Amino acid sequence: MTKLESSKRKYNSTRRQAQADETRRQILTAAHKLFAERGYAGATIEAIAAEAGVAPETIYAVFKNKGKILVSLVNFLSATRTEEKVPLLERAGPRAVAQERDQRRQLQIFAQVVANNLEGNASIAEIILVAAKTDQDIEKIMKQFIKQRRQHMSVAVQQIASNGPFRENMDEKYATDTVWTLTSPEVFLLLTRDLGWPKEKYVQWLADTLTRALLP
């Protein structure tokens, strides 16, 4: 194979991957819109395909089923375009929390990371919660989502604990319970959607509340 042929093949492969990524984003964007408007049950594969401008067969080829679209949305809506394929704890925000050595500053950065994530996916968490009441497969997804979120909060607590003590009678398990509760999608939506708080106010509230709750 000549160098020209090799470069051309690599270019075509890169272009195909870029097209596939764009199709995936179109489907996820369409699904998010329809889930929000119609609920999980009301947003059919056919309707999502029509909204995305693709064939239903394309959606099945990319995601297999509607449940996997829902799972993919949680990650898609909480990541920047350049970090979509990067595991959550390896993204810039969580790494900044891990690298900070001042506990109060850590909590401020952590609050911003949480707000950025929830701004995108809190609404999807709500859709999952509602759908789980009537769909056993979605109920399993919900339980996994809750378990994974608690694991992420536990990692953050360990990172904060490595830089100093918590308040009296606050062990890491109690701290994780506290952080997991305060950073829930439900609390975020209650404050930002129902009470109309701007994201910046939520960030400051979360940082202040976690500081008072966790640190001496």
DALINBEL-V212054 format. One record per run of one state. SS is the DSSP state (H for helix, E for strand, L for the rest). FROM is the first residue (numbers start at 1). TO is the last residue. Records with the same first field share a line. If there is no record, write none. Layout:
# DALINBEL-V212054
SS = FROM-TO  FROM-TO
This chain:
# DALINBEL-V212054
L = 1-2  43-44  53-55  64-65  77-80  84-87  91-91  100-102  132-135  162-171  183-184  195-198  215-216
H = 3-42  45-52  56-63  66-76  81-83  88-90  92-99  103-131  136-161  172-182  185-194  199-214
